């Protein structure tokens, strides 16, 4: 049961955003900029970072939604998403993406600088300043989104079809129209 009254019957952040459009617009604009705007990372990989951080934060709604958006945009689809949610070290990823997910995990774990060794490992795999910047910002933003959704105990749907449709909607239209 949510900690606040959510008038709409929509789950997760969608219900919060429907009820609070004044905060929805800037939150969706940030998500659009981070996950769909210019970046050295393809959109699907940025969604993969979002789902990975959400999985680490145990925020099922966000993990499933962004996992579906990643699956809709990446070769390997849902199997790849499940693999990184299960064990990033054994998932079939490029060395660069694996290194960036390690950067994201450190951002998720604590509000402290990412270790020099983790950055050096990412750079050794070809990470540029843009890769590192975008990874850190996506990971930090998803810690906020996850805490918003989980902190208010929003409704969680069990039907996997919901998340697949949300992922397709996001991949096609972005976040401004995702609510």
N, CA and C atoms as an extended XYZ file, in Angstrom:
537
Properties=species:S:1:pos:R:3:atomname:S:1:resname:S:1:resid:I:1 pbc="F F F"
N         0.846       -1.171        0.000 N   UNK     1
C         0.000        0.000        0.000 CA  UNK     1
C         0.896        1.240        0.000 C   UNK     1
N         0.680        2.159       -0.941 N   UNK     2
C         1.510        3.374       -1.000 CA  UNK     2
C         1.394        4.200        0.283 C   UNK     2
N         2.463        4.902        0.599 N   UNK     3
C         2.491        5.749        1.793 CA  UNK     3
C         1.710        7.038        1.620 C   UNK     3
N         1.374        7.387        0.379 N   UNK     4
C         0.565        8.569        0.105 CA  UNK     4
C        -0.603        8.150       -0.782 C   UNK     4
N        -1.609        8.972       -0.853 N   UNK     5
C        -2.734        8.679       -1.734 CA  UNK     5
C        -2.309        8.930       -3.170 C   UNK     5
N        -2.432        7.903       -3.987 N   UNK     6
C        -2.165        8.013       -5.413 CA  UNK     6
C        -3.517        7.806       -6.097 C   UNK     6
N        -4.034        8.867       -6.691 N   UNK     7
C        -5.377        8.840       -7.257 CA  UNK     7
C        -5.455        7.903       -8.462 C   UNK     7
N        -4.445        7.963       -9.321 N   UNK     8
C        -4.478        7.091      -10.500 CA  UNK     8
C        -4.234        5.651      -10.068 C   UNK     8
N        -4.615        4.721      -10.913 N   UNK     9
C        -4.369        3.311      -10.596 CA  UNK     9
C        -3.110        2.801      -11.290 C   UNK     9
N        -2.271        3.719      -11.747 N   UNK    10
C        -1.044        3.330      -12.438 CA  UNK    10
C         0.025        2.930      -11.430 C   UNK    10
N         0.867        1.973      -11.793 N   UNK    11
C         1.899        1.501      -10.866 CA  UNK    11
C         3.142        2.392      -10.862 C   UNK    11
N         3.976        2.190       -9.852 N   UNK    12
C         5.299        2.793       -9.795 CA  UNK    12
C         5.309        4.292      -10.013 C   UNK    12
N         6.328        4.741      -10.680 N   UNK    13
C         6.514        6.165      -10.917 CA  UNK    13
C         5.431        6.741      -11.819 C   UNK    13
N         4.807        5.901      -12.634 N   UNK    14
C         3.738        6.401      -13.514 CA  UNK    14
C         2.572        6.955      -12.711 C   UNK    14
N         2.183        6.286      -11.643 N   UNK    15
C         1.113        6.801      -10.798 CA  UNK    15
C         1.500        8.103      -10.131 C   UNK    15
N         2.735        8.165       -9.617 N   UNK    16
C         3.203        9.389       -8.976 CA  UNK    16
C         3.230       10.547       -9.967 C   UNK    16
N         3.703       10.267      -11.171 N   UNK    17
C         3.812       11.334      -12.166 CA  UNK    17
C         2.452       11.789      -12.676 C   UNK    17
N         1.520       10.878      -12.778 N   UNK    18
C         0.173       11.256      -13.203 CA  UNK    18
C        -0.464       12.157      -12.156 C   UNK    18
N        -0.255       11.831      -10.903 N   UNK    19
C        -0.835       12.616       -9.820 CA  UNK    19
C        -0.085       13.927       -9.560 C   UNK    19
N         1.174       13.974       -9.919 N   UNK    20
C         2.011       15.148       -9.637 CA  UNK    20
C         2.688       15.649      -10.924 C   UNK    20
N         1.919       16.198      -11.853 N   UNK    21
C         2.496       16.629      -13.132 CA  UNK    21
C         3.554       17.721      -12.983 C   UNK    21
N         3.490       18.499      -11.917 N   UNK    22
C         4.486       19.555      -11.725 CA  UNK    22
C         5.887       18.986      -11.493 C   UNK    22
N         5.986       17.814      -10.913 N   UNK    23
C         7.298       17.170      -10.776 CA  UNK    23
C         7.558       16.193      -11.920 C   UNK    23
N         6.509       15.700      -12.549 N   UNK    24
C         6.677       14.752      -13.653 CA  UNK    24
C         7.428       15.367      -14.828 C   UNK    24
N         7.080       16.588      -15.190 N   UNK    25
C         7.698       17.211      -16.368 CA  UNK    25
C         9.219       17.300      -16.233 C   UNK    25
N         9.761       17.846      -15.140 N   UNK    26
C        11.218       17.900      -15.055 CA  UNK    26
C        11.867       16.525      -14.890 C   UNK    26
N        11.223       15.604      -14.173 N   UNK    27
C        11.796       14.261      -14.028 CA  UNK    27
C        11.847       13.539      -15.372 C   UNK    27
N        10.796       13.675      -16.166 N   UNK    28
C        10.792       13.065      -17.496 CA  UNK    28
C        11.798       13.730      -18.420 C   UNK    28
N        11.963       15.044      -18.290 N   UNK    29
C        12.945       15.752      -19.113 CA  UNK    29
C        14.361       15.263      -18.803 C   UNK    29
N        14.647       15.038      -17.519 N   UNK    30
C        15.966       14.515      -17.142 CA  UNK    30
C        16.151       13.105      -17.723 C   UNK    30
N        15.145       12.252      -17.573 N   UNK    31
C        15.247       10.895      -18.121 CA  UNK    31
C        15.445       10.940      -19.634 C   UNK    31
N        14.720       11.788      -20.334 N   UNK    32
C        14.888       11.916      -21.785 CA  UNK    32
C        16.301       12.357      -22.137 C   UNK    32
N        16.816       13.356      -21.429 N   UNK    33
C        18.158       13.852      -21.707 CA  UNK    33
C        19.210       12.771      -21.466 C   UNK    33
N        19.084       12.056      -20.354 N   UNK    34
C        20.090       11.047      -19.998 CA  UNK    34
C        20.017        9.800      -20.868 C   UNK    34
N        18.803        9.350      -21.159 N   UNK    35
C        18.638        8.050      -21.808 CA  UNK    35
C        18.378        8.131      -23.308 C   UNK    35
N        18.080        9.331      -23.812 N   UNK    36
C        17.773        9.462      -25.238 CA  UNK    36
C        18.539       10.582      -25.933 C   UNK    36
N        19.143       11.475      -25.153 N   UNK    37
C        19.869       12.598      -25.731 CA  UNK    37
C        21.232       12.171      -26.263 C   UNK    37
N        22.010       13.143      -26.734 N   UNK    38
C        23.345       12.828      -27.257 CA  UNK    38
C        24.223       12.166      -26.196 C   UNK    38
N        24.946       11.152      -26.607 N   UNK    39
C        25.830       10.403      -25.706 CA  UNK    39
C        26.712        9.487      -26.543 C   UNK    39
N        27.904        9.179      -26.051 N   UNK    40
C        28.703        8.164      -26.745 CA  UNK    40
C        28.134        6.755      -26.551 C   UNK    40
N        27.202        6.611      -25.621 N   UNK    41
C        26.584        5.305      -25.360 CA  UNK    41
C        25.278        5.184      -26.124 C   UNK    41
N        25.042        4.054      -26.776 N   UNK    42
C        23.746        3.840      -27.434 CA  UNK    42
C        22.619        3.835      -26.399 C   UNK    42
N        21.421        4.169      -26.851 N   UNK    43
C        20.262        4.246      -25.950 CA  UNK    43
C        20.049        2.957      -25.169 C   UNK    43
N        20.144        1.825      -25.821 N   UNK    44
C        19.910        0.554      -25.141 CA  UNK    44
C        20.898        0.311      -24.015 C   UNK    44
N        22.157        0.700      -24.214 N   UNK    45
C        23.155        0.527      -23.157 CA  UNK    45
C        22.885        1.467      -21.989 C   UNK    45
N        22.379        2.656      -22.275 N   UNK    46
C        22.028        3.571      -21.186 CA  UNK    46
C        20.859        3.011      -20.381 C   UNK    46
N        19.892        2.405      -21.069 N   UNK    47
C        18.777        1.745      -20.364 CA  UNK    47
C        19.299        0.575      -19.522 C   UNK    47
N        20.311       -0.116      -20.042 N   UNK    48
C        20.899       -1.237      -19.309 CA  UNK    48
C        21.549       -0.739      -18.010 C   UNK    48
N        22.204        0.411      -18.059 N   UNK    49
C        22.771        0.999      -16.840 CA  UNK    49
C        21.647        1.316      -15.858 C   UNK    49
N        20.547        1.895      -16.370 N   UNK    50
C        19.409        2.231      -15.510 CA  UNK    50
C        18.820        0.984      -14.858 C   UNK    50
N        18.642       -0.086      -15.624 N   UNK    51
C        18.065       -1.301      -15.043 CA  UNK    51
C        19.032       -1.954      -14.059 C   UNK    51
N        20.325       -1.902      -14.365 N   UNK    52
C        21.312       -2.505      -13.470 CA  UNK    52
C        21.319       -1.794      -12.110 C   UNK    52
N        21.348       -0.476      -12.131 N   UNK    53
C        21.320        0.282      -10.880 CA  UNK    53
C        20.010        0.016      -10.141 C   UNK    53
N        18.906       -0.017      -10.874 N   UNK    54
C        17.604       -0.282      -10.249 CA  UNK    54
C        17.558       -1.677       -9.640 C   UNK    54
N        18.177       -2.628      -10.301 N   UNK    55
C        18.257       -3.991       -9.757 CA  UNK    55
C        19.089       -3.995       -8.475 C   UNK    55
N        20.230       -3.311       -8.484 N   UNK    56
C        21.058       -3.235       -7.280 CA  UNK    56
C        20.304       -2.572       -6.132 C   UNK    56
N        19.453       -1.612       -6.465 N   UNK    57
C        18.645       -0.929       -5.450 CA  UNK    57
C        17.382       -1.707       -5.085 C   UNK    57
N        17.172       -2.838       -5.720 N   UNK    58
C        16.000       -3.684       -5.466 CA  UNK    58
C        14.686       -2.933       -5.706 C   UNK    58
N        14.677       -2.126       -6.765 N   UNK    59
C        13.471       -1.395       -7.139 CA  UNK    59
C        12.893       -2.084       -8.362 C   UNK    59
N        12.062       -3.058       -8.095 N   UNK    60
C        11.541       -3.952       -9.124 CA  UNK    60
C        10.851       -3.205      -10.270 C   UNK    60
N         9.998       -2.216       -9.955 N   UNK    61
C         9.289       -1.501      -11.009 CA  UNK    61
C        10.272       -0.881      -11.997 C   UNK    61
N        11.272       -0.169      -11.494 N   UNK    62
C        12.240        0.495      -12.372 CA  UNK    62
C        13.138       -0.510      -13.082 C   UNK    62
N        13.552       -1.537      -12.373 N   UNK    63
C        14.396       -2.551      -12.993 CA  UNK    63
C        13.667       -3.233      -14.143 C   UNK    63
N        12.411       -3.604      -13.919 N   UNK    64
C        11.651       -4.284      -14.970 CA  UNK    64
C        11.303       -3.357      -16.122 C   UNK    64
N        10.938       -2.104      -15.819 N   UNK    65
C        10.585       -1.161      -16.877 CA  UNK    65
C        11.796       -0.831      -17.748 C   UNK    65
N        12.900       -0.474      -17.126 N   UNK    66
C        14.081       -0.092      -17.910 CA  UNK    66
C        14.763       -1.314      -18.509 C   UNK    66
N        14.593       -2.464      -17.872 N   UNK    67
C        15.069       -3.702      -18.482 CA  UNK    67
C        14.327       -3.992      -19.774 C   UNK    67
N        13.026       -3.769      -19.763 N   UNK    68
C        12.231       -3.977      -20.983 CA  UNK    68
C        12.610       -2.966      -22.056 C   UNK    68
N        12.885       -1.717      -21.649 N   UNK    69
C        13.313       -0.708      -22.624 CA  UNK    69
C        14.677       -1.075      -23.206 C   UNK    69
N        15.578       -1.582      -22.376 N   UNK    70
C        16.884       -2.025      -22.875 CA  UNK    70
C        16.710       -3.207      -23.822 C   UNK    70
N        15.891       -4.172      -23.420 N   UNK    71
C        15.672       -5.373      -24.243 CA  UNK    71
C        15.110       -5.006      -25.616 C   UNK    71
N        14.265       -3.988      -25.658 N   UNK    72
C        13.661       -3.560      -26.925 CA  UNK    72
C        14.683       -2.912      -27.859 C   UNK    72
N        15.840       -2.525      -27.317 N   UNK    73
C        16.806       -1.776      -28.113 CA  UNK    73
C        18.151       -2.471      -28.292 C   UNK    73
N        18.350       -3.606      -27.651 N   UNK    74
C        19.653       -4.268      -27.702 CA  UNK    74
C        19.567       -5.658      -28.316 C   UNK    74
N        20.598       -5.994      -29.067 N   UNK    75
C        20.729       -7.373      -29.513 CA  UNK    75
C        20.934       -8.218      -28.256 C   UNK    75
N        20.262       -9.303      -28.166 N   UNK    76
C        20.308      -10.122      -26.959 CA  UNK    76
C        19.049       -9.964      -26.135 C   UNK    76
N        18.328       -8.858      -26.330 N   UNK    77
C        17.021       -8.631      -25.734 CA  UNK    77
C        16.909       -8.969      -24.263 C   UNK    77
N        15.800       -9.603      -23.918 N   UNK    78
C        15.486       -9.913      -22.518 CA  UNK    78
C        16.509      -10.864      -21.899 C   UNK    78
N        17.087      -11.763      -22.693 N   UNK    79
C        18.095      -12.677      -22.141 CA  UNK    79
C        19.323      -11.913      -21.653 C   UNK    79
N        19.739      -10.909      -22.405 N   UNK    80
C        20.875      -10.095      -21.984 CA  UNK    80
C        20.547       -9.341      -20.703 C   UNK    80
N        19.366       -8.756      -20.641 N   UNK    81
C        18.961       -8.007      -19.446 CA  UNK    81
C        18.961       -8.933      -18.232 C   UNK    81
N        18.365      -10.105      -18.364 N   UNK    82
C        18.334      -11.054      -17.235 CA  UNK    82
C        19.745      -11.459      -16.825 C   UNK    82
N        20.622      -11.617      -17.789 N   UNK    83
C        22.002      -12.002      -17.482 CA  UNK    83
C        22.703      -10.933      -16.658 C   UNK    83
N        22.538       -9.654      -17.012 N   UNK    84
C        23.223       -8.620      -16.217 CA  UNK    84
C        22.556       -8.447      -14.867 C   UNK    84
N        21.255       -8.663      -14.803 N   UNK    85
C        20.580       -8.571      -13.498 CA  UNK    85
C        21.026       -9.706      -12.582 C   UNK    85
N        21.363      -10.832      -13.166 N   UNK    86
C        21.792      -11.996      -12.380 CA  UNK    86
C        23.267      -11.903      -11.994 C   UNK    86
N        24.142      -11.632      -12.987 N   UNK    87
C        25.580      -11.599      -12.714 CA  UNK    87
C        26.293      -10.870      -13.842 C   UNK    87
N        26.636       -9.633      -13.597 N   UNK    88
C        27.273       -8.808      -14.632 CA  UNK    88
C        28.607       -9.397      -15.080 C   UNK    88
N        29.271      -10.145      -14.217 N   UNK    89
C        30.583      -10.695      -14.560 CA  UNK    89
C        30.508      -11.825      -15.578 C   UNK    89
N        29.380      -12.523      -15.649 N   UNK    90
C        29.267      -13.631      -16.598 CA  UNK    90
C        28.370      -13.298      -17.787 C   UNK    90
N        27.725      -12.134      -17.771 N   UNK    91
C        26.855      -11.741      -18.884 CA  UNK    91
C        27.687      -11.497      -20.139 C   UNK    91
N        27.089      -11.734      -21.281 N   UNK    92
C        27.753      -11.545      -22.567 CA  UNK    92
C        27.724      -10.059      -22.936 C   UNK    92
N        28.740       -9.330      -22.472 N   UNK    93
C        28.840       -7.884      -22.671 CA  UNK    93
C        30.183       -7.533      -23.280 C   UNK    93
N        30.245       -6.372      -23.892 N   UNK    94
C        31.549       -5.868      -24.326 CA  UNK    94
C        32.361       -5.537      -23.074 C   UNK    94
N        33.677       -5.632      -23.152 N   UNK    95
C        34.496       -5.253      -21.988 CA  UNK    95
C        34.244       -3.812      -21.544 C   UNK    95
N        33.983       -2.908      -22.499 N   UNK    96
C        33.705       -1.519      -22.140 CA  UNK    96
C        32.420       -1.421      -21.322 C   UNK    96
N        31.353       -2.045      -21.784 N   UNK    97
C        30.086       -1.962      -21.062 CA  UNK    97
C        30.191       -2.613      -19.679 C   UNK    97
N        30.888       -3.736      -19.581 N   UNK    98
C        31.073       -4.381      -18.274 CA  UNK    98
C        31.808       -3.429      -17.322 C   UNK    98
N        32.845       -2.757      -17.826 N   UNK    99
C        33.605       -1.813      -16.999 CA  UNK    99
C        32.729       -0.632      -16.579 C   UNK    99
N        31.880       -0.151      -17.479 N   UNK   100
C        30.992        0.957      -17.139 CA  UNK   100
C        29.934        0.535      -16.117 C   UNK   100
N        29.456       -0.692      -16.201 N   UNK   101
C        28.511       -1.183      -15.197 CA  UNK   101
C        29.180       -1.274      -13.823 C   UNK   101
N        30.455       -1.565      -13.803 N   UNK   102
C        31.180       -1.566      -12.520 CA  UNK   102
C        31.270       -0.146      -11.952 C   UNK   102
N        31.472        0.842      -12.844 N   UNK   103
C        31.449        2.238      -12.416 CA  UNK   103
C        30.073        2.560      -11.825 C   UNK   103
N        29.023        2.179      -12.538 N   UNK   104
C        27.653        2.440      -12.073 CA  UNK   104
C        27.389        1.789      -10.715 C   UNK   104
N        27.900        0.594      -10.514 N   UNK   105
C        27.694       -0.103       -9.242 CA  UNK   105
C        28.351        0.654       -8.086 C   UNK   105
N        29.505        1.242       -8.332 N   UNK   106
C        30.148        2.013       -7.263 CA  UNK   106
C        29.357        3.275       -6.950 C   UNK   106
N        28.809        3.920       -7.978 N   UNK   107
C        27.971        5.102       -7.745 CA  UNK   107
C        26.759        4.702       -6.921 C   UNK   107
N        26.151        3.573       -7.263 N   UNK   108
C        24.973        3.100       -6.543 CA  UNK   108
C        25.298        2.778       -5.089 C   UNK   108
N        26.478        2.250       -4.842 N   UNK   109
C        26.818        1.752       -3.507 CA  UNK   109
C        27.030        2.850       -2.477 C   UNK   109
N        27.562        3.988       -2.908 N   UNK   110
C        27.814        5.053       -1.937 CA  UNK   110
C        28.049        6.387       -2.635 C   UNK   110
N        27.762        7.455       -1.921 N   UNK   111
C        27.988        8.804       -2.430 CA  UNK   111
C        29.437        9.183       -2.143 C   UNK   111
N        30.319        8.648       -2.939 N   UNK   112
C        31.756        8.880       -2.793 CA  UNK   112
C        32.372        8.793       -4.189 C   UNK   112
N        33.553        9.312       -4.357 N   UNK   113
C        34.178        9.182       -5.674 CA  UNK   113
C        34.335        7.709       -6.075 C   UNK   113
N        34.108        7.461       -7.357 N   UNK   114
C        34.379        6.127       -7.886 CA  UNK   114
C        35.885        5.898       -7.732 C   UNK   114
N        36.252        4.699       -7.364 N   UNK   115
C        37.671        4.400       -7.135 CA  UNK   115
C        38.495        4.637       -8.406 C   UNK   115
N        39.698        5.158       -8.226 N   UNK   116
C        40.604        5.404       -9.350 CA  UNK   116
C        40.828        4.138      -10.167 C   UNK   116
N        40.921        2.991       -9.482 N   UNK   117
C        41.168        1.725      -10.180 CA  UNK   117
C        40.004        1.362      -11.100 C   UNK   117
N        38.782        1.662      -10.663 N   UNK   118
C        37.599        1.353      -11.470 CA  UNK   118
C        37.555        2.237      -12.707 C   UNK   118
N        37.894        3.502      -12.545 N   UNK   119
C        37.953        4.422      -13.694 CA  UNK   119
C        39.073        3.996      -14.635 C   UNK   119
N        40.227        3.656      -14.098 N   UNK   120
C        41.355        3.228      -14.934 CA  UNK   120
C        40.988        1.973      -15.727 C   UNK   120
N        40.276        1.053      -15.096 N   UNK   121
C        39.853       -0.169      -15.802 CA  UNK   121
C        38.891        0.177      -16.938 C   UNK   121
N        37.988        1.119      -16.702 N   UNK   122
C        37.067        1.540      -17.767 CA  UNK   122
C        37.833        2.221      -18.892 C   UNK   122
N        38.765        3.080      -18.549 N   UNK   123
C        39.579        3.746      -19.578 CA  UNK   123
C        40.395        2.732      -20.382 C   UNK   123
N        40.880        1.697      -19.715 N   UNK   124
C        41.653        0.658      -20.413 CA  UNK   124
C        40.798       -0.072      -21.448 C   UNK   124
N        39.480       -0.059      -21.256 N   UNK   125
C        38.554       -0.694      -22.204 CA  UNK   125
C        38.020        0.299      -23.239 C   UNK   125
N        38.533        1.541      -23.196 N   UNK   126
C        38.144        2.524      -24.198 CA  UNK   126
C        37.181        3.599      -23.729 C   UNK   126
N        36.874        3.658      -22.444 N   UNK   127
C        35.951        4.675      -21.942 CA  UNK   127
C        36.546        6.064      -22.092 C   UNK   127
N        35.740        6.959      -22.604 N   UNK   128
C        36.112        8.364      -22.722 CA  UNK   128
C        35.520        9.131      -21.552 C   UNK   128
N        35.843       10.413      -21.486 N   UNK   129
C        35.219       11.253      -20.473 CA  UNK   129
C        33.698       11.216      -20.616 C   UNK   129
N        33.202       11.222      -21.849 N   UNK   130
C        31.763       11.178      -22.091 CA  UNK   130
C        31.125        9.904      -21.570 C   UNK   130
N        31.770        8.763      -21.794 N   UNK   131
C        31.256        7.485      -21.278 CA  UNK   131
C        31.150        7.523      -19.752 C   UNK   131
N        32.226        7.995      -19.128 N   UNK   132
C        32.278        7.987      -17.666 CA  UNK   132
C        31.274        8.991      -17.099 C   UNK   132
N        31.229       10.176      -17.665 N   UNK   133
C        30.267       11.190      -17.214 CA  UNK   133
C        28.847       10.656      -17.289 C   UNK   133
N        28.467       10.133      -18.464 N   UNK   134
C        27.085        9.690      -18.655 CA  UNK   134
C        26.747        8.513      -17.752 C   UNK   134
N        27.686        7.602      -17.564 N   UNK   135
C        27.449        6.457      -16.685 CA  UNK   135
C        27.212        6.908      -15.251 C   UNK   135
N        28.060        7.796      -14.760 N   UNK   136
C        27.914        8.276      -13.381 CA  UNK   136
C        26.597        9.032      -13.218 C   UNK   136
N        26.252        9.880      -14.178 N   UNK   137
C        25.030       10.662      -14.053 CA  UNK   137
C        23.784        9.779      -14.146 C   UNK   137
N        23.772        8.807      -15.045 N   UNK   138
C        22.633        7.882      -15.127 CA  UNK   138
C        22.496        7.104      -13.818 C   UNK   138
N        23.604        6.590      -13.312 N   UNK   139
C        23.556        5.814      -12.066 CA  UNK   139
C        23.060        6.675      -10.906 C   UNK   139
N        23.556        7.899      -10.803 N   UNK   140
C        23.132        8.782       -9.719 CA  UNK   140
C        21.648        9.131       -9.853 C   UNK   140
N        21.222        9.435      -11.066 N   UNK   141
C        19.814        9.787      -11.282 CA  UNK   141
C        18.904        8.611      -10.948 C   UNK   141
N        19.319        7.400      -11.317 N   UNK   142
C        18.453        6.263      -11.036 CA  UNK   142
C        18.423        5.899       -9.562 C   UNK   142
N        19.444        6.258       -8.819 N   UNK   143
C        19.334        6.114       -7.367 CA  UNK   143
C        18.216        7.021       -6.861 C   UNK   143
N        18.122        8.244       -7.405 N   UNK   144
C        17.045        9.151       -7.004 CA  UNK   144
C        15.688        8.610       -7.435 C   UNK   144
N        15.542        8.228       -8.719 N   UNK   145
C        14.261        7.704       -9.193 CA  UNK   145
C        13.849        6.478       -8.381 C   UNK   145
N        14.803        5.589       -8.098 N   UNK   146
C        14.499        4.380       -7.330 CA  UNK   146
C        14.017        4.718       -5.927 C   UNK   146
N        14.631        5.688       -5.311 N   UNK   147
C        14.231        6.058       -3.957 CA  UNK   147
C        12.863        6.723       -3.944 C   UNK   147
N        12.543        7.448       -4.993 N   UNK   148
C        11.214        8.052       -5.126 CA  UNK   148
C        10.157        6.953       -5.196 C   UNK   148
N        10.369        5.985       -6.056 N   UNK   149
C         9.412        4.890       -6.257 CA  UNK   149
C         9.327        4.001       -5.011 C   UNK   149
N        10.466        3.585       -4.494 N   UNK   150
C        10.471        2.673       -3.347 CA  UNK   150
C        10.116        3.370       -2.047 C   UNK   150
N        10.587        4.595       -1.869 N   UNK   151
C        10.348        5.321       -0.632 CA  UNK   151
C         8.871        5.564       -0.360 C   UNK   151
N         8.090        5.701       -1.431 N   UNK   152
C         6.653        5.923       -1.270 CA  UNK   152
C         5.851        4.626       -1.374 C   UNK   152
N         6.539        3.500       -1.461 N   UNK   153
C         5.885        2.183       -1.494 CA  UNK   153
C         4.828        2.115       -2.596 C   UNK   153
N         5.201        2.521       -3.791 N   UNK   154
C         4.247        2.535       -4.902 CA  UNK   154
C         3.810        1.121       -5.267 C   UNK   154
N         2.705        1.057       -5.992 N   UNK   155
C         2.121       -0.213       -6.418 CA  UNK   155
C         3.035       -0.868       -7.450 C   UNK   155
N         3.190       -2.173       -7.328 N   UNK   156
C         3.997       -2.957       -8.254 CA  UNK   156
C         3.100       -3.963       -8.961 C   UNK   156
N         3.185       -3.976      -10.283 N   UNK   157
C         2.411       -4.958      -11.049 CA  UNK   157
C         3.217       -6.227      -11.233 C   UNK   157
N         2.539       -7.348      -11.254 N   UNK   158
C         3.201       -8.628      -11.440 CA  UNK   158
C         3.201       -9.071      -12.894 C   UNK   158
N         2.317       -8.517      -13.724 N   UNK   159
C         2.207       -8.989      -15.108 CA  UNK   159
C         3.406       -8.551      -15.941 C   UNK   159
N         4.199       -9.494      -16.455 N   UNK   160
C         5.365       -9.126      -17.258 CA  UNK   160
C         4.980       -8.391      -18.543 C   UNK   160
N         3.812       -8.642      -19.086 N   UNK   161
C         3.382       -7.966      -20.299 CA  UNK   161
C         3.311       -6.462      -20.135 C   UNK   161
N         3.002       -6.001      -18.937 N   UNK   162
C         2.956       -4.560      -18.682 CA  UNK   162
C         4.323       -3.936      -18.945 C   UNK   162
N         5.368       -4.568      -18.433 N   UNK   163
C         6.710       -4.011      -18.549 CA  UNK   163
C         7.211       -4.066      -19.988 C   UNK   163
N         6.875       -5.129      -20.696 N   UNK   164
C         7.273       -5.209      -22.106 CA  UNK   164
C         6.636       -4.091      -22.911 C   UNK   164
N         5.355       -3.812      -22.672 N   UNK   165
C         4.677       -2.713      -23.368 CA  UNK   165
C         5.297       -1.375      -22.976 C   UNK   165
N         5.591       -1.185      -21.699 N   UNK   166
C         6.229        0.060      -21.249 CA  UNK   166
C         7.586        0.227      -21.916 C   UNK   166
N         8.344       -0.854      -22.019 N   UNK   167
C         9.651       -0.792      -22.675 CA  UNK   167
C         9.535       -0.397      -24.136 C   UNK   167
N         8.559       -0.954      -24.839 N   UNK   168
C         8.347       -0.586      -26.255 CA  UNK   168
C         7.921        0.882      -26.373 C   UNK   168
N         7.057        1.318      -25.479 N   UNK   169
C         6.587        2.710      -25.494 CA  UNK   169
C         7.757        3.663      -25.265 C   UNK   169
N         8.587        3.353      -24.303 N   UNK   170
C         9.744        4.187      -24.007 CA  UNK   170
C        10.718        4.199      -25.177 C   UNK   170
N        11.001        3.023      -25.727 N   UNK   171
C        11.944        2.940      -26.844 CA  UNK   171
C        11.446        3.735      -28.052 C   UNK   171
N        10.153        3.777      -28.253 N   UNK   172
C         9.576        4.466      -29.397 CA  UNK   172
C         9.366        5.957      -29.144 C   UNK   172
N         8.839        6.300      -27.974 N   UNK   173
C         8.405        7.683      -27.731 CA  UNK   173
C         9.227        8.441      -26.703 C   UNK   173
N        10.048        7.754      -25.938 N   UNK   174
C        10.815        8.439      -24.904 CA  UNK   174
C        10.014        8.620      -23.633 C   UNK   174
N        10.468        9.532      -22.812 N   UNK   175
C         9.891        9.712      -21.483 CA  UNK   175
C         8.873       10.818      -21.401 C   UNK   175
N         8.944       11.795      -22.258 N   UNK   176
C         7.981       12.887      -22.204 CA  UNK   176
C         6.561       12.355      -22.428 C   UNK   176
N         6.435       11.276      -23.220 N   UNK   177
C         5.130       10.677      -23.483 CA  UNK   177
C         4.972        9.333      -22.787 C   UNK   177
N         5.917        8.968      -21.923 N   UNK   178
C         5.876        7.643      -21.286 CA  UNK   178
C         4.848        7.548      -20.172 C   UNK   178
N         4.448        8.658      -19.612 N   UNK   179
C         3.460        8.633      -18.525 CA  UNK   179
C         2.124        8.398      -19.150 C   UNK   179
